[in-house]
Amino acid sequence: MMKPFGYPSTRLTILWREILVIALAAAGGGAFALLGMPAAWLSGSMLLSAIVALLRPLPTLRRPWFDATMVLSGTILGSAATPDALAAAARYPASLAILLLGVAAIMFATGAYLRHVARWPWIDALLAAAPGALSTVLAVAQAKGANIGRISVVQLFRLLVLVALLPSVMQLTGASAGMPVPDVLSVGASTMLGVTMAGLVLGLVFERLGMAAPLMFGATFASSFLHGSGMVEGSLPMPIQIAVQILLGSTMGGRIAHIPRNELRGLFPLAIGGFAVSIGVAFLFAWPAAWLAGVSYASGMAAFAPGGLEAMAMLAFAMSLDTLYVGAHHLVRFVIIGLAMPLVLTRIKSAPPR
């Protein structure tokens, strides 16, 4: 078992190594930006962090880094809830209904693949097939005695590939062609502090209530209310948006370091197959949903892509897609999976502890 550059002995050493990890992620994002890649700072930082983590485990960023990333991410996503965008949201119900069917289809198709091709137990197959809500999935997996290792591999592989490749696929296929890049108004320092603090306070309230991903949801709801009511106009300054994408990319890419290498190699072919099934079913449902909602197919692809809420919503923001549409669909899917997953699996026999 390789140690992540040894064990630090002082807080200053820990901070220095965290800065190196963030700088590594920033280098990947900067390289992608120089190459003109879409969603460069998010996908580039995630990809380089994942590659380095495969070669040698990276130090894990401490909780304050993650919490700050979640609060700022929610603040950025909520800024898309302008009065005009909220008025357009009246077209979303039909799309959300299709989303519910799509989630069930993704879980059934991918679960059947892992059950009949990989010969996994149904409980492992369905948990690995769940599109997003990784924290909820792993909590249920632990409670049911499922194989957390291989479930994590399939889930993380799908998320990493989506963030790394989906922007380029959209660009190459022309799905995002002709989409105007909006002029983003940056808020002042005092407004930025007020919106962020409001999100943090609401997030702490959600945390006391036991909600999943409380800081991100709290910041998103607070920012959405302030922007939707017209009290605040504009988003966080671009340097802060880039920093948030780098931190998020570093966090996602570094997760792969916690998966045993032999397990990762053995499950890699199955993860590719599971990803192909999931993404094929998701994009099949995305087309009619986007048409009914009156949004671009690129926004539909991002909304139905079976990835994590924070990653896919920030990806949509980075690509200048309809962030409100994408975020609303991932939020609904997150809630549905969190509520339905324990109920769906109650009739499935728990696996023995591993």
N, C-alpha and C positions, 0 to 999 in steps of 0.2 A: 504494500500500500504506500504510494508516494505521498509525502507530506507536501502541502502547498507552500513551498519555499521555506520549510522549517516552521517552528512554532514561535511566533513573536512574543517577546517578553515585556514590552512596554507599550503604552498607548500610542506613543509617538511612532513606534515601529509599525504598529497596526495601521495607523493613519497613513503612513508613508506607503505601505503596500497597497492600501485601498486606492490611493492616488495613482499608483502605477497601473492598477487594474482599470481604472477609469480612463487613464491616458491611453492604454492599449485599445480600449473600445473606441475612444475618440479618433485614434489613428485609422481604425477600420472605417468609421463613418466618413472621415475626411477623404480617404482614398476613394470611396464610392462617390462622394460629392464631386471630386475632381474628374471622375470618369463620366459624370452626368447620369448616374443611375437614379431611378426613381426611389423615393423614400430612403435616400442615401444614408442619412445619419442613423436611422433606426436599423435598417437591414445590414449596413456595413459594420456597425458596432457589434451587433448580435453575431454575425457570421465570424468575424475575426476572434471574438471572445470564445465562441464555441470551438473553433479550430485549435486555439491555444490550450483550451481546457481539455481537449482530447489528448494533447501531447503531455501536458503537465497540469494537475489541478491548480486552479487559481484561488487565492484567498476570497472567502465569501464576504461581501459587503455587509456591514452591520445593520441592525434594524433601523436606525435613524435615516440612513441613505434610502432604504426601501420605502419607509413611511413618507419621506419628503417627495420621492418620486410619485407615489400614489396620489398625494394631495395635489401636487402640481399637474399631474396628468388629468385628474378630474377637473381641475380649474380650467385647463385648456379645452377639454372636451365640452364642458358646459358652455363655453363661449360661443359655440355653434348654435345655441338655442336662441337665436334672434327672433323678434316678433314675426318677421316674414317666414322664417323657417318653421316656427310653431304653427303658423297658419297652414303651411303646406303639409304638416303632419296629419291633417285630416284624411289624407289619402293612404295612410299607413295600415289601417285595420285589416284590409284584405291581404296585404303583404305579410302582416304578422300571423294571420291565420295560415297562410302557406308555409310560414316558418315553422309552425308547430308540426305540420305534416312532414316538413323536411327534416326536422330533428328526429322524429320517430323513424323516418326512412333511413337516415344516416346510421342511427344506432342499430337498426335491424340488419341492414345490408353489411355494415362493417363487422358487427357482432357475428353474423352468420359466416362471414369469411374467416374470422379468427376461430370460430367454433369448428367448422368443417375442414378448413385447410390446415390450420395450426393445431387442431385437436385440443383447444383450450376448453376449460370448463365455461359454462355459460356466464357465470358471474364475472370471471376475468375478462371474457370477450366483450360483454356489455359495458363494463366499466372502462375498458380501453377504447371502446367505440364512442363513448360520450363526447360530443363535440364541444370542448371547452369546459369551464368550471373545474379546473384541475384540482384546486384545493378541496372542493366538495367531493370530487371523485376519490381522491386519496383518503379522505376521512372515512368515506363509506367503505372503501377497500380494506382499510385497517380494521374497521368494526366487523366486517364480514369474513375476515381471515383470508382475503384474496391475495394474489401474488402482486405486491406493490411494485416490485422491480420491473417486471415486464409491462405492467400497465403504464408505468412512468415512461418507459422507453418509447412505446407507441404514441403516447400523448405528446411527449416533448419533441419527438421526431416530426410529428405533424405540425406542431407550432413553429419549429425552427425552419422547416421547409417553406411553410406559408409565408413567413416574414421575409425569408431570403429570396424566394422565387416569384411570389405572386405579383409584386410590382413589375418585374421584368416581363412576366407573362402578359399582363395587361397592356404593357407598352408594345410588345411584339405583335400581339393579336389585334392591336388597334382599339381595344375595349375602352381605353382611357383617352383616345385621340380626340382632339378638338375641345377638350374640357378647359374652360378658362381658369386661370389661376387667380383667385380672388385677392384683392388688395386688403391686407390685414392691418387694421388700425391697432397700434400698441397702446395699452393703457399706461397711465403714469405710475410712479412708484407708490404713491399713497393709495391709489385705487387698487393696484396689484396686491398690496399688503392687506387691504380690507377684504377683498374677495378671497384671498388665500386663507386668512384667519377665520372667515365665516365658514369656509369649507372644512377647516381643521376642527372647529368647534362642533359642527354638525357631524363630522366623522367620528369624533370622540363619543358623541351621544349614540350614534349607531353602534359603536363598539360596545358600549355599556348594554345595549339592547341585544347583543349577541349576533348581529348581522354579519354575513360574510363580506369580505373586502370593504370594511366600513369606511376607511379613510377615502378611498377612491369614490365610493358612492356618495358620501357626504359632500365631498368637494364638487362632484358633478352636479348634484341636486342644488347646492347653494349657488354655484356659478350659473346654472341654467335658470334659476329663479331671478337672479339679479340681471342677467342679460335678457331674458324673456320679458321681464317687466319694463325694460327700457332704462333701468336705473344705471346700468353699466353698458358701455359700448366699446368693443375692442377686446383683444386677447393679450396674453402675456408677450413681452418683447421676444423677438426671434432668437437672440442668444440663449434665453432661458428655455424656449421650446426645443432648441437643439440640444441643450444640456439634459433635458428630461428624456429625449429620445436616446441619447447616449447611455444614460443610467439605466433605462429600461432595457436597451439592447444588451448591456453588460450583464444585467441580472438574468435575462433569459438565456444568453449564451453560456454563462457560468454554471447553470443548472446541470448541464450534461456531465460535469466533473464528478457528480455524486453517484453516477451509475457505474457499476463494476464493468471493466472493459470486456471480460469474456461474455458477460450477459449482453452487452451492447452489440458485440460482433455477431453473436448467435441470433439475435432478434432483428438485425438490420433488414434482411430480406422480407420478413413478415411486416415490419413497419412500413416498408415501401408499398407492399400490396395493400395494407390497410389504408394508407394515405390515398392511394389511387382510387379505391372504392369510395372513401369518404368524400373526396373532392369532386369526383364524378357525380355523385348523387346530389351534393350541395349545389353545384353549378346548374344541374338540371332544374332544380326548384327555383334558383335565383332568377332565371329569365322571366317567367310569368310574374313573379313577385315585383321585379323592378318595373316591368311594363305597367302593372296595375297601380304602382305607387308614383309613376311618372318620373322616375330617377334613371340615371344612366346604368347600363349593365355592369360597368365597373363598380359602381356603388353596390349593386346587387351581389356581385361576386364577393366583395369585402364583407357585406352583411351576412351572407350565408356561409362564408368560409369557416370550417370547423376549428377555429383557433380561440385563444383566450380573449376575454373581454378587453383588457387594457391594451394588449398587443394589437389587435385588429382595429380597435377604435383609433389608436394613435397612428396606425398605418394609414387609415382612411384620411386622417387629418394631414399627415405628411404628404399624401398624394392629392390633396385638394379635392377629395370626394365629398359626398353629402354626409358629413360627420354625424349630424343629428339622426339621419336615417340608419346609418351603420350602427351607431351607438345604441339606438333604441332597440334594434333587433338583437344585438348581443346582450343587452341588459335583460330583455325578456327571456332569451334563451338561458342565460345564467340563472335567473330566478326559477324558471320552469325545471331545469335540470336539478337545481338544489332542492326543490320541493318534491319532484316526481321520482328522483333516483332512489331514495330510501323506500318509497312505496312500491316501486316496480320490483325491487330486489327482495322484498319481504317474503315472497313465495319461493325464492330460490334458496336452496340449502346453503348455509355457510360452509366455506372450505375450512379444513383443519388449519390451525395456526402454523405459520411458516417463519 
